[in-house]
Amino acid sequence: MNGMGNAKMRQAIALLAVISGTLLAGCGETTNKPSKPEAVSGLRIQKIELKTVPNELEAPGTVIAADTAQVAARTMGTVLQVAVKEGDTVRRGQLLAQLDERELAARRNAALAGAQVAEAGISQTQKAVAAAQANAEVMGKTYDRYVYLKEQKSVSPQEFDEISAKQQAAQAQLEQAKAALRQAQAGREQAQAEVHAAESVANYARIVAPFDGRVVRRTVDPGSLVSPGMLLFVVEDASHYQLQATLPTEALSFVKKGSVARVQLDAMVDKAAEGKVAEIEAGADPSSHTLSARIDLPHDVKVESGVFGRAHFTHGEKQALVIPLEIIVSRGQLRGVYAVDANGLVRWRVVTLGQPVNGFVEVLSGIGPGDSVVLNPGTQELDGKKAAQLVTVIEEKHS
């Protein structure tokens, strides 16, 4: 009995194993069977190839004003008034700040008083010179007569010696009066110089704009005590801006004063401006191996100092992959294109791009020559789908 029971049990287990294997095989076939990708019609496909494009050197830089003035205090004093704020437009000579000028005015008044005293001294010494001159002339004539009388032996030696001494004394008095006049004149000149200096220092109490422009920085408030050399304002010429760009040393061979550059600013992402090199350093910095250049921006460009930008200098040509900007599909911080393989399967590929130029952009990595891309991706998700029919577009030349 036990032998027959065991045999039946083994048959049942074998049957269950066969059934389980069959079921698992059927399930496996269902799971591994690939689904067909969704077909998308109307896709325009283009095969990209290397093209001859201008070879450009990119130089990053920052927008600066062509003329910038750092307005500093020229005398010590307390700020009584600040007449402008940051962003204000100012005219040449317009008041920016006023310092307390009472002490400066007292110095000026003292200098004026000293000049008046010196002028009075000049008047007195001039009168003394006139009197001494008259006395010297009289004694000179008297001396001449006594010389004649002495020759005629009409005067005694003692009388002649007395007249000679008086004539010499008169001449000495005249020289002394003239010396006093010269000293008084020197004192007047010094007093006048002190007056001019006091007036100039008094004018330092008025802090004014050096030229027409805009106040971009203010570092002083009413009540502040300022000293000579202390920065108060920064004023820039808002009518003329430049891009101060940093170039590698190899740029010296083709970037010169007057060279034309295509300038792309962060504030003008949709268009570029044409600028000309106004200044360029003659040699490179030995530590960074770079040099600086100032590029004049057109006057109609609406920009402010501090904006980041790039200057592009063309030198020769190169072979590059160039695609239209509108076919780029962004996903967060990543940018890519839809590439189509030989079977029509569409895949989104991440690409590295260069700088855009006239609606096109250079592809640095991600796709290569001979790859086909979708020209009209639209807003639909195409990754993993299949082009229903390949509408191949004949490539147009891009210059």
Residue, then its C-alpha position, 0 to 999 in steps of 0.5 A: m500500500n505504501g509503495m503504491g501511495n508513494a508512486k502516485m505522489r511522485q506522479a502528481i508532483a511531476l505533473l504540477a512541475v510540468i504545468s508550472g513550467t508551462l505557465l511560467a513560460g507563457c508568462g515570460e513570453t507575454t512579459n518579454k514581448p516588445s511593444k511597438p513605439e508610437a508613430v508620429s507623422g509630419l516630422r521634418i528630418q534633416k541630416i547635419e554635416l560639417k559646414t564652413v563657418p567663420n572662426e571666432l575668438e570669444a573674449p568675456g568682458t564687463v561693460i564700463a563707462a568710457d569716462t568715470a570720475q571718483v569725486a573725493a573731498r579736498t578739505m576737511g569738514t562736516v557734510l551739511q547737505v547731500a543734493v543727489k542720490e544714486g541714479d540721478t543725472v547731473r550736469r557739469g558743475q551741479l552741486l553734489a554735496q555741501l560742506d560746512e564752510r564757516e571755518l573756511a570762510a574765517r580763513r578767507n576773511a583773515a587772508l583778505a585782512g592780511a592783504q589789506v594790511a599789506e596794501a597799506g604798507i605798500s602805500q606807506t613805503q612808496k611815500a617814503v621812497a618818494a621823500a628819500q628820492a627827493n632828498a637824494e636828488v637835492m643832496g646830489k645837486t648840492y654835492d655837485r656844486y661843492v665839488y666845483l667850489k672845492e676845485q675853485k678853492s672856495v670852500s674849506p675841506q671841512e665844509f666839503d666833507e660835511i656835504s659829502a657825508k650828507q649826500q651819502a646819507a641821503q643815498a643810503q636812505l633812498e636805498q633803504a626806502k627802496a628795500a622796504l618797498r620791495q619787502a612790502q611788495a613781497g608781503r603783498e604778493q604773499a598775502q594775495a597768494e594766501v587770499h587765492a588759496a583761502e578762496s580755493v579752499a573755501n570753494y572746496a566746500r562745494i562738491v560739484a559734478p566734474f562732467d555731465g553724467r550719472v551718479v552711480r555711487r554715493t558713500v556720504d550722508p549729511g552729518s558725516l565728517v570727511s577728510p581730504g582724499m575720502l571718496l564721496f561719489v562716483v560719476e560716470d558718463a552715461s552717453h558712452y559705454q565700452l566693453q572691457a574684454t579679456l583676451p588671450t595672448e594669441a589675440l595680439s596677432f589679429v586684434k588691433k586698435g580699430s578691429v571690429a567685434r561682434v558684441q553679445l551682452d546679457a542685457m541684449v540676449d536677442k541681438a548683437a551689437e557691433g563695436k570697435v576696439a578703442e584701446i588694447e594693451a601692447g603686452a600681456d599680463p605675465s601671470s595670467h597671460t591675458l591682455s585687456a581691450r576696450i571696445d566702443l559700444p554704439h551710442d544707441v545701445k541701452v546698457e549700464s555699467g557692470v553688465f556682463g558681455r562677450a566680444h567675438f573677433t573673426h579670424g579665418e574660417k573653420q569646419a563646424l556643426v551648425i543647427p537652427l536654434e529653434i530645434i533645441v529642446s530644453r529640459g531644466q538646465l539641459r539642452g538637447v535635440y531629437a535625433v532620428d536613427a536609420n529605423g526612424l526611432v526618435r531619441w532626445r540627445v543632450v548637446t553642448l552648444g557654442q554661442p548663437v549667431n544669427g539664429f544658428v548655434e554651433v554644436l560642440s558635442g552630443i551629435g556628429p556629422g551624418d546624424s539626422v535631427v528633427l527640425n519641428p519638434g514642437t511641444q510634444e514629447l518625441d523621445g522613444k517614438k517613431a517617425a511615421q514617414l521621413v520627410t527629409v529636408i534638403e540642407e540649406k547653406h548657412s553663411 
